Amino acid sequence: MEKNETNDKKENIVVWLDFDAYSYVNFGAIIELAKLEKFDFIGIVTTKQDMSFFEHQKIIPFKKLIYYPDCYINKSDFNLDKLKEIETKYELNLWSDVFTERSFYLYWTDFYKFNKEEIFVIIEKSILFFIQVLEEFQPKMILTQYIGENISNLLLYKIGKKMNIKTIMPVAMFIHNRIILSDNIVGREIIDEYKKIIENFEDTSNKFTENYIKKENFSQTLKIQSTYNPNILNSSQKINHYKKRIFTNLEPTYKNKGKSQIKLIKNKFQQYFEIKKREKFLNSNSIKKIEDDNYILFPMQSMPEAKVLTISPFYSNQITLIENIAKSIPIDTLLYVKEHPIQKTKLWRSVEFYKKIIAIPNVKLVHPSVNSQELIANTKAVILISGGTGFEAIFYKKPVILFSEEIYEELSTVTKVSKFDNLHKEISEAIMNFKFNIKEINALMTVIENQSISIPYFTMIKEGVTLSAIQRNKKNPEVTLQYFKKFHETYKKSFKEYANAIYSRF
């Protein structure tokens, strides 16, 4: 990257500075971008605590800092005709977007149940706010976290795309510490480049095998991710964590609707006993080793999961999906359904959920501790919504049946499900007609290596979680700033790589 040597007007970049880790990781990246002297930064901040930090720091003089929740807090009016107009103009499916928001539906609704009108207020005000910001500042780029963690950045992403503004986000590859900076949720750059090169690609060496994936799998990433959540802390750590959280005044954002100190305490007690019950049931009713010679593997997605909710919303009901798969497998075959180890950080699934799985006569529930690679090595095929298990299966020379978009979907060993009516036929043909193709794997890996960067992204996110907790608990932006400076210095090389990758997308 080179500094701007002219007096040309700087380009604007809108930066989504979301809660927890993401704001601090994005901040670290734009510090390096700022050194080019080519850009001005408009920060959209989602919490007051983070707002106080970004206003206090002097590392980057933001052109503008905007507190996003102001657009909908204490608002009660909406115009349904306006929403319909927006939906049409920006080619949105707003109800589908609403269902991605955990606070509106199904997942984070212990404290408050939003009605339709309240949801309409939030999405209308949010969309109009994003349109106003983008029209006022005419940014060259929007920098955000992975889309779908909440409805807010999903709407910003979709509005920006429709306004032809490049929106860049980190998309993790299925190799530890490798990400791409993509302008879409799937990372279609990988798919598109693969399609360009595969016809004339000639490398048929065996450098990418199961031995490679054993070494380069993302088990370490899973270990790092499992430490994000306070539910895995020991008892004394949990008490201190929740003491600080509970006795901190909550911002009046939609995510905090209905919460109070008493309700939070009560909820934590209820969760503690419920988690123990769920874990006990899972331990007693799932298999802990491979018991059968003939099975197909279905690795469950952890839920809630941004990728499933945004890209594959019609496959998010995994009970229905498992039932449909069970109806479609060969008569001599069992379906192994493995719980995702990360689901522990999301309080496991309900006992009723697990009971529905084990009630299906040709299905066995597999304990999350069972080695995934051993399961893949011995399965007839892997069926999944999306995710890394399908990627690993490719290296183990196993057919993959896929319900969603993935960077490996173009490989001949991968079957993309068209509709449930065809599922039995597609499963049978995928197994019977399987033919391993090393050239395709080599081509895909070449594209991934060329397009991605190697940084400890998930470790950086973990450190960002710590920074966010410091800011929230200490309520002293100067203290947070000192910790941030250490964080930035530790990962300075990675932040430079991150910034270079962003800059390359201009």
Summary of the structure (lengths in Angstrom):
residues: 506
radius of gyration: 23.5
end to end distance: 11.9
largest distance: 72.3
contacts: 1571
relative contact order: 0.14
helix: 52%
strand: 12%
